[in-house]
Amino acid sequence: MRLDGLFPKVPKAQDFSKDGILKAAAELVVCDDQSLTLPGKALFRNCLVAMWPTTIKSDLPSQHNISNYIHNSFVVFLHELKANIQVILLTDISYFFSLHLH
């Protein structure tokens, strides 16, 4: 029995970066409906250190940094959404007038 295709291929692990771990931790909190207290828990931080043994405390994201990252990402998302809605409305209005003015 072959197991090809039974398990999805996992992309090659990326190199460790402070920004990468901040983004990953924020995504875990938001997408998996985790508490913002999770990044402050010793078990979570120990898991991160186990994955990157050369990690020092300052490399790990704090609850404050994760909260700010989530907030700032949401603000950017809302600005992009607003811009997209304005484009759609302007396009729809232009289309409407082009149909009714001719």
N, C-alpha and C positions, 0 to 999 in steps of 0.2 A: 504494500500500500504506500502510495506516494503522498506526501503532505504538501506538495507544491500548490500554491494558491489557497491553501487552507488558512494561512496566516498572512496578514497584510505585510508588505515590505515597509520597514521603518527607514526613513531617510537617515543618512549619515549624521551622527551627532555633531552639533556645531561646537566650536571652541567656546570656552567659558568667557563671558563678559558680564560686567556689572549690569549693563543695560539689558542684556539678554535675560538674566535671572530676574531682574525687576519686572520685565514684561511677562515672563512665564509665571511668576508668582501672582501678578495682578490678574492674568487670565484665569489662573486656578481659582482665585477668590471670586471673580465675577462669573465665570462660566460654569463653575461647579457649585455655585451658591454656598461658598465657604464663608466663615466669619473672618472679619478683618483682624481678629486676634490670632488667627492661624500663623502668620509669619513671625509672631513674637514667641511662639511656643518652642520650647527646647527641642522637642522631637522633630519638628519641621526643619529647624535650623540644623540639627544633626544630620538629617537626610541630605540637605544641601552640601554640607561639609563632606559627607561620605561620598558623594558623587564627584566632588572636586577637593581632594585631600589637602591641596595647597591653599585652600581658601582661608582668608583671615576674616575676622569679625566685620571689618569695615567693608568687605566685599558683599556682605549679605544685606538685602533690602530690609529696611525697618518698616513697621506698620505705617508710620507717617509718610515715608517715601512711596509706599504702595498706594496709600489713600490719595496722595497728590497725583500720582500717575493715573489712577482711575479717573479722578476728577478732571484732570487736564485732557485726557483722551476723550471723555464725554463732551467736554466743551468743544473740542475740535470736531467731533462727530456732529454736534448740534449746528455748528457754523456751516459745515459742509451740507447738512440736510437742508438748512435754510436757503443756501445758495442754489441747491438743486431744485427746491420747490419754486423759487423765484424764476429760474430758467424755464421750468415747465409751465408756470402760469403765464409768463411772457410769450412763450411759444403758442400756448393755447389761445391767448387773447389775439395775437397776431393772426393766427389761423382763422379764428372766428371772424375778425374784421375783413380778412381777405375774401371770405366766402360771402359776406353780406354787403360789401361795398361795391361789388362788381355786378 
